[in-house]
Amino acid sequence: MKRRALRFAITGLGNTAVHAIVAVTLINALGVAAGLANACAFLTATAVSYVINTFWSFGARPTRDNALKFGVVTAAGFAMAAYLGDTASAWGWPPLVGVLFVSALVAPTNFLMHHFWTYRDRRTQSPTGESPSRPNSTH
């Protein structure tokens, strides 16, 4: 699980860069409004995150089931981030402390949800989606 968590964290950092690059490019090069640019960047980074986490972090194959679950976890993380951000602000915390608070809670929660729910069946399927054959225990 540690290896998956590390890969998940590395993917998250990379996706932060993807989000920033897409948003800044849309704003500066194409004149897209900041809100729309960030929404597009969020969707782009989420798609990249799904692909990389599916293959690399969790060693699974893309399926409709895990894509839908990934979307649910992402939406829940989005809502959790908004709520915790507002909570930190209401408590009078500086913005950076609020961001760190949100990150410290949302990222591990997302990882655990993916580990125990989104990709829980990854060990029971081969890359082709079939159940792995069990070795014959009688010799």
PyMOL commands that set and color helices and strands:
alter all, ss='L'
color gray80, all
select helices_A, chain A and resi 2-30+34-57+64-90+95-118+122-124
alter helices_A, ss='H'
color red, helices_A
deselect
rebuild
show_as cartoon
